[in-house]
Amino acid sequence: AKKKEKEAAAAEKKAQKQAAKAEKAKKEKKPGKLKTFLSDDKSKKVPMKVIVIFVLLVATIVAVIVILSNLYNNKTTMRNFNASYAVGNYIEAYNLIAGLDGLNEEEKLMLNKARILADLQNKKQEYDTFMKSKDYQNALDSLIVAVGRYNENLEDAKELGVNAEYNGIESMIVGQLMDQFGMTDEEAKQLYEIKGRTKYTITLNEKLKALGMDKSDSNN
């Protein structure tokens, strides 16, 4: 009888332990369903100072690359400029570096030289184009304007040290004036100084008509 009582007591004690264990498990706090990566991340965080230094380093490297690239491009452009300028293609030379950033003082001087020469050369090219299409009025106008600008900018050309090149272009213009229209540079200068576009155009057309080169003739 005593043995059975002991066994019953042991069974009851075991049942009480299991019940207590189950109750404890119920009371334990369950983890939330929405755990973020950062809350679970146990890795060592990178200090903000290190991140800032890294960003600044990358920005500096990019800036250096951009500067070196611009310097290389500018050097290449200046070589092309010098080549065009050397053969007397002042329009192309000017267009190559007009608006280019980072020019030094010597390069700015070359730009101004090309600009004044290109302005006169451009009028000569306009004349050539108009003559090919037998547009004598605009052809003569281009030469007259060229003579006028030559006289206006001659002192600037001398200051820039390009008066020899400037005079060379002007000589070609004056030669075409005389050969094609029988007009001297002095006559062209007088026409250029006429005030009022209407009066200027009438005078121009009278000159062309006398030469048999007015609009009616140019269209035949």
TORKEDREN-181342 format. One record per residue (C-alpha): residue number from 0; x, y, z; residue in three letters. Coordinates in nm, 2 decimals. Example, Ala and Ser with C-alpha at 12.3 -4.5 7.8 and 13.67 -1.06 7.14 Angstrom:
0  1.23  -0.45  0.78  Ala
1  1.37  -0.11  0.71  Ser
//
This chain:
0  0.00  0.00  0.00  Ala
1  0.28  0.24  0.09  Lys
2  0.45  0.16  -0.25  Lys
3  0.14  0.26  -0.44  Lys
4  0.11  0.58  -0.24  Glu
5  0.46  0.67  -0.33  Lys
6  0.40  0.60  -0.70  Glu
7  0.08  0.81  -0.70  Ala
8  0.26  1.10  -0.52  Ala
9  0.55  1.08  -0.78  Ala
10  0.30  1.08  -1.07  Ala
11  0.11  1.38  -0.92  Glu
12  0.44  1.57  -0.87  Lys
13  0.54  1.50  -1.23  Lys
14  0.21  1.62  -1.36  Ala
15  0.24  1.94  -1.16  Gln
16  0.58  2.01  -1.31  Lys
17  0.46  1.96  -1.66  Gln
18  0.16  2.19  -1.59  Ala
19  0.39  2.46  -1.45  Ala
20  0.62  2.43  -1.75  Lys
21  0.33  2.47  -2.00  Ala
22  0.20  2.77  -1.81  Glu
23  0.55  2.93  -1.82  Lys
24  0.57  2.88  -2.20  Ala
25  0.24  3.06  -2.25  Lys
26  0.36  3.36  -2.05  Lys
27  0.68  3.40  -2.26  Glu
28  0.67  3.70  -2.49  Lys
29  0.66  3.60  -2.86  Lys
30  0.88  3.80  -3.10  Pro
31  0.69  4.05  -3.33  Gly
32  0.63  3.96  -3.69  Lys
33  0.78  4.28  -3.84  Leu
34  1.14  4.28  -3.76  Lys
35  1.35  4.51  -3.96  Thr
36  1.69  4.44  -4.11  Phe
37  1.85  4.71  -3.90  Leu
38  1.71  4.58  -3.57  Ser
39  1.85  4.24  -3.64  Asp
40  2.17  4.36  -3.79  Asp
41  2.45  4.28  -3.54  Lys
42  2.73  4.40  -3.77  Ser
43  2.96  4.69  -3.68  Lys
44  2.83  5.02  -3.82  Lys
45  3.06  5.24  -4.05  Val
46  3.13  5.57  -3.88  Pro
47  2.97  5.88  -4.05  Met
48  3.31  6.05  -4.06  Lys
49  3.45  5.76  -4.27  Val
50  3.15  5.79  -4.51  Ile
51  3.20  6.17  -4.55  Val
52  3.57  6.13  -4.62  Ile
53  3.50  5.86  -4.88  Phe
54  3.24  6.08  -5.06  Val
55  3.48  6.38  -5.06  Leu
56  3.76  6.16  -5.20  Leu
57  3.53  6.03  -5.48  Val
58  3.42  6.39  -5.56  Ala
59  3.78  6.51  -5.57  Thr
60  3.89  6.23  -5.81  Ile
61  3.59  6.31  -6.04  Val
62  3.68  6.68  -6.04  Ala
63  4.05  6.60  -6.13  Val
64  3.94  6.38  -6.41  Ile
65  3.71  6.65  -6.55  Val
66  3.99  6.92  -6.52  Ile
67  4.25  6.69  -6.70  Leu
68  4.00  6.61  -6.97  Ser
69  3.92  6.98  -7.03  Asn
70  4.29  7.06  -7.04  Leu
71  4.35  6.78  -7.30  Tyr
72  4.06  6.90  -7.51  Asn
73  4.17  7.26  -7.49  Asn
74  4.53  7.16  -7.60  Lys
75  4.39  6.96  -7.89  Thr
76  4.16  7.25  -7.99  Thr
77  4.45  7.50  -7.98  Met
78  4.66  7.27  -8.20  Arg
79  4.38  7.27  -8.46  Asn
80  4.34  7.65  -8.42  Phe
81  4.71  7.71  -8.49  Asn
82  4.70  7.48  -8.79  Ala
83  4.40  7.67  -8.94  Ser
84  4.54  8.01  -8.85  Tyr
85  4.88  7.92  -9.01  Ala
86  4.72  7.85  -9.35  Val
87  4.51  8.16  -9.34  Gly
88  4.17  8.00  -9.26  Asn
89  4.08  8.26  -9.00  Tyr
90  3.71  8.19  -9.00  Ile
91  3.76  7.82  -8.90  Glu
92  4.03  7.92  -8.65  Ala
93  3.81  8.17  -8.48  Tyr
94  3.51  7.93  -8.47  Asn
95  3.73  7.66  -8.30  Leu
96  3.80  7.86  -7.99  Ile
97  3.53  8.12  -7.98  Ala
98  3.35  8.06  -7.65  Gly
99  3.61  7.82  -7.52  Leu
100  3.67  7.84  -7.14  Asp
101  4.00  7.86  -6.97  Gly
102  4.20  8.05  -7.23  Leu
103  4.52  8.21  -7.10  Asn
104  4.63  8.56  -7.20  Glu
105  4.82  8.45  -7.51  Glu
106  4.53  8.24  -7.63  Glu
107  4.29  8.53  -7.58  Lys
108  4.52  8.74  -7.79  Leu
109  4.52  8.49  -8.07  Met
110  4.14  8.47  -8.04  Leu
111  4.12  8.85  -8.10  Asn
112  4.36  8.83  -8.39  Lys
113  4.15  8.56  -8.55  Ala
114  3.83  8.75  -8.49  Arg
115  3.93  9.07  -8.67  Ile
116  4.07  8.87  -8.96  Leu
117  3.78  8.64  -8.98  Ala
118  3.54  8.93  -9.00  Asp
119  3.70  9.06  -9.31  Leu
120  3.75  8.72  -9.46  Gln
121  3.39  8.63  -9.41  Asn
122  3.29  8.92  -9.63  Lys
123  3.52  8.80  -9.90  Lys
124  3.36  8.45  -9.88  Gln
125  3.01  8.60  -9.90  Glu
126  3.12  8.78  -10.21  Tyr
127  3.24  8.46  -10.37  Asp
128  2.91  8.28  -10.29  Thr
129  2.69  8.56  -10.43  Phe
130  2.90  8.58  -10.75  Met
131  2.86  8.21  -10.81  Lys
132  2.48  8.26  -10.80  Ser
133  2.51  8.58  -11.01  Lys
134  2.36  8.78  -10.72  Asp
135  2.55  9.09  -10.81  Tyr
136  2.38  9.33  -10.58  Gln
137  2.47  9.13  -10.26  Asn
138  2.81  9.05  -10.41  Ala
139  2.89  9.42  -10.44  Leu
140  2.74  9.50  -10.11  Asp
141  2.97  9.24  -9.94  Ser
142  3.27  9.41  -10.09  Leu
143  3.16  9.76  -10.00  Ile
144  3.09  9.65  -9.64  Val
145  3.43  9.48  -9.63  Ala
146  3.60  9.80  -9.73  Val
147  3.41  10.00  -9.47  Gly
148  3.50  9.75  -9.19  Arg
149  3.86  9.74  -9.30  Tyr
150  3.89  10.12  -9.24  Asn
151  3.70  10.10  -8.91  Glu
152  3.91  9.83  -8.77  Asn
153  4.25  9.90  -8.92  Leu
154  4.40  10.06  -8.60  Glu
155  4.28  9.76  -8.40  Asp
156  4.46  9.53  -8.65  Ala
157  4.78  9.73  -8.61  Lys
158  4.76  9.70  -8.23  Glu
159  4.71  9.33  -8.25  Leu
160  5.00  9.30  -8.49  Gly
161  4.80  9.15  -8.78  Val
162  4.80  9.45  -9.01  Asn
163  5.00  9.26  -9.28  Ala
164  4.74  8.98  -9.29  Glu
165  4.46  9.23  -9.27  Tyr
166  4.60  9.43  -9.56  Asn
167  4.64  9.11  -9.76  Gly
168  4.27  9.03  -9.73  Ile
169  4.18  9.39  -9.81  Glu
170  4.39  9.38  -10.12  Ser
171  4.20  9.08  -10.26  Met
172  3.87  9.26  -10.19  Ile
173  3.99  9.58  -10.36  Val
174  4.11  9.38  -10.65  Gly
175  3.76  9.22  -10.70  Gln
176  3.60  9.56  -10.67  Leu
177  3.80  9.69  -10.96  Met
178  3.79  9.38  -11.17  Asp
179  3.42  9.30  -11.14  Gln
180  3.26  9.64  -11.08  Phe
181  3.52  9.90  -11.19  Gly
182  3.51  10.05  -10.85  Met
183  3.80  10.19  -10.64  Thr
184  3.82  10.14  -10.26  Asp
185  3.76  10.51  -10.22  Glu
186  3.43  10.49  -10.41  Glu
187  3.34  10.19  -10.20  Ala
188  3.42  10.38  -9.88  Lys
189  3.19  10.67  -9.99  Gln
190  2.91  10.43  -10.06  Leu
191  2.96  10.26  -9.72  Tyr
192  2.92  10.60  -9.55  Glu
193  2.58  10.67  -9.71  Ile
194  2.32  10.71  -9.44  Lys
195  1.99  10.52  -9.48  Gly
196  1.95  10.18  -9.64  Arg
197  1.71  10.29  -9.90  Thr
198  1.94  10.56  -10.05  Lys
199  2.23  10.32  -10.03  Tyr
200  2.04  10.05  -10.22  Thr
201  1.93  10.29  -10.49  Ile
202  2.29  10.41  -10.54  Thr
203  2.41  10.05  -10.55  Leu
204  2.15  9.95  -10.81  Asn
205  2.23  10.26  -11.03  Glu
206  2.60  10.15  -11.03  Lys
207  2.50  9.79  -11.13  Leu
208  2.26  9.92  -11.40  Lys
209  2.54  10.13  -11.55  Ala
210  2.75  9.81  -11.57  Leu
211  2.46  9.60  -11.71  Gly
212  2.46  9.40  -11.39  Met
213  2.13  9.50  -11.23  Asp
214  1.87  9.24  -11.12  Lys
215  1.70  9.21  -11.46  Ser
216  2.03  9.13  -11.63  Asp
217  2.15  8.90  -11.35  Ser
218  1.84  8.68  -11.40  Asn
219  1.91  8.62  -11.77  Asn
//
